[in-house]
């Protein structure tokens, strides 16, 4: 049989393992399309047979089926992945630094990619003007358009849904995506050599997970506004960390602190696949950025408003060379950072990685589908968790599976 149902897509959807990246839709053409499902996640829908050759690629590249293993590097951490350099830094353009969610580092790197001629366009996401809490795919060829997409977008996005078309177009593309998106693209490169030829730069960020659209609506209502009346919405940015901000069609403005919008609302709406993510730190990107939160030994980082500062990790030789060029050009200012300080800046990421093994084991115990996660130092990370925490997460995941609330 040359074509039929995608067993991979069916299994991933059944196990609630979909990240919504859109890769399967791009590979399968009209056979699969992306849609939005309640409470507001991006999911594939198959409406025609998928050729076996395409199904084989989906099985290897879909981040709900297999997560790309970390590559070799001089340094590697169970929590933070491989790296050649670890720095803090920020865009030297103060406008870019201000509008970005942290120090504007990803935007500055994308701008440098265009200015240097490494790429002729950047693929990223930005707010949907018709539904401001949601996202659209954007291809930017000028700096102004790159900056228009600056700032975290805590909502579903499918940046790989049209990657096939971009590979067909040729040229050189910088890709900015979630860690799972970059994982899928790295895996695709093993079967599709055009990825290596046409995507010389992959940028990612530390990801806390993808909340639902319903979560964003709750934030807006907590501001005293109605989602249908909102004309513009920012999750963060215009400062660091920046406030969630909504503007209605009538000009009414609502704001909420990052600690409240994320901590009290959005973090509770994260899709299940994100809760078992073995690489939320973008370990297979060329360069990964994150918030370089100020904090200390005594506890969680502070979220008071300050000048933006990014954590910047070069993970590949190509990424390290490109980062050095961005610094030499004056577009980024950086300071070397001891990897041990990342534990203080990103404690929630370290904690989540320690518990991935327990959560995956719960899926195995309940005969649920789970992604293949070889080469990501999950066992090493688990050794740093207490038995109490591991047992609580193992039993908690089993409970969520059994009651159908993941």
Secondary structure, 3 states (H helix, E strand, C coil): CCEECCHHHHHHHHCCCCCCCCHHHHHHHHHEEEEEECCCEEEEEECCCEEHHHHHHHHHHCCCCECCCCCCCCEEECCCEEECEEEEEEECCHHHHHHCCCCCHHHHHHHHHHHCCCCCEEEEEEECCCCCCCEEEEEECCHHHHHHCCCCCCCCCCCCCCHHHHHHHCCCEEEECCHHHHHHHHHHHHHCCHHHHHCCEEEEECCCCCCCHHHHHHHHHHCCCCHHHEEEEECCCCCECCCEEEEECCCCEEEECHHHHHHHHHHHHCCHHHHCCCCCCCCCCCEEEEECCCCECCECCCCCCECCCEEEEECCHHHHHHHHHHHHCCCEEEEECCHHHHHHHCHHHHHHHHCHHHHHHHHHHCCCCCCECCCCCHHHHHCCCCHHHHHHHHHHHHHHHHHCCC
